[in-house]
Amino acid sequence: MSVFAFVVYGIDKFKAKRDKARVPESTLHIYSVLGGWPGAVLGQHVFRHKTVKQPFKKHLYISIVMNMLCLLFYLIYPHIL
């Protein structure tokens, strides 16, 4: 999922430069929530894309925290899942 998120950030940046139809921000956030946040963060820095837009960054950081909390929960209570 991380590799996929990275590629989608690159595609969105490519489309943004050419004034084409863009990837919706909600789609980018879904990829992050589903575990692709490392690729999303890397894609932001490599492509210099969505790095200034504050509401977007806030939502990305929320998805990272959600993923970390889920991982922590799994590590503490592996028998539940």
Secondary structure, DSSP 8 states (H G I E B T S, - for coil): -HHHHHHHHHHHHHHHHTT-----HHHHHHHIIIIIHHHHHHHHHHHT-SSS-HHHHHHHHHHHHHHHHHHHHHHH-TTT-
